[in-house]
Amino acid sequence: MRIEELPITKIRRPLFRQNDQTKVAELMASIQQIGLQEPIDVLEVDGEYYGFSGCHRFEACTRLGHETIRCKVRRAPKSILKMHLA
């Protein structure tokens, strides 16, 4: 696993999740003041990035207009991606 700044536009969010907008707003305020403290987790499969956790942090950074986001990147085979999508 490695920590990396990735372009937000390169991270696919394959599962829809309705975020708590109060939590997103609170995260936005926190990120503006002290920055993103906890990276989101992404899977790297064949050079593509997939995010399955950190949905609130991802939305907060997106709404703040950030071009990149700090990620914990874990390489995985397609079989692991399929398990996450199931």
N, C-alpha and C positions, 0 to 999 in steps of 0.2 A: 504494500500500500504506500502511496505517496501523496503529499499535499501539493496541490497545484491550483493556480488561478486559471480558470477556464472561461472562455467567452460564453455568456449566458445563452446566446443563440445557438451554440453547439450542443447544448444539453437537451435531450429529448425527455419529455415527461409523458410516458406512454399510458399511464393510468390516471383517469380523471379523479380529482378529489376536491370537494367543496371545502375551502379553508374558512376558518373562523376569522372574520374580518376585524374583529376587535384585537385579536392576537397579532394579525398582520400589522395593524396600525401601531400597536405597542412595539413590535419589532422594528418597524420603520423608524420610530423615534429613537430607539436604542442604537440602531445601526448608524443613524445620522450623528449621534453623540459620541459613540465609542467604537464604531465599526462592527463588523461581523465577528463575533467571538468564537463561534463554533462552525467549522466547515460543514457543508452538506456532503452526503455520501453519494458517489456515482459509480456505476459500473462502466468499464471500458471494454467493449466487445468489438473486435475487428476495427478498431480506430473510431468507433462511434461511442458517444457518451449517453448513458441513461440514468436519470434520477428517479429514485423511488422513495426517498426520505428527504426531510428538510423542506417540505412543501411550503410552509409558512415563511421560512427564511428566503427561499427562492422567489416567492411572490413579492416579499418586502423589497428585496434587492432589485427586482424587475421594475416595480412601481417607483422606486427611487431613481431609476434611470441608469443603474450600474451596468457597465458593459461586460464586466467579469464578475465571477464569484469564486471564493476559495472553496476547494473541494478536496475530500479524501477520495482519491481515485484507486479503485481496485480492479485489476484486470480479471476478466472472467471469460470462460468459453460460452458459446451460444446456448449450451444446455442449462447453464445457470440463469441466463437471461430468460429462457423459456419458463423456468420454475418461477421467476418473479412475475411473469406475465400470466401465469395460470391462476 
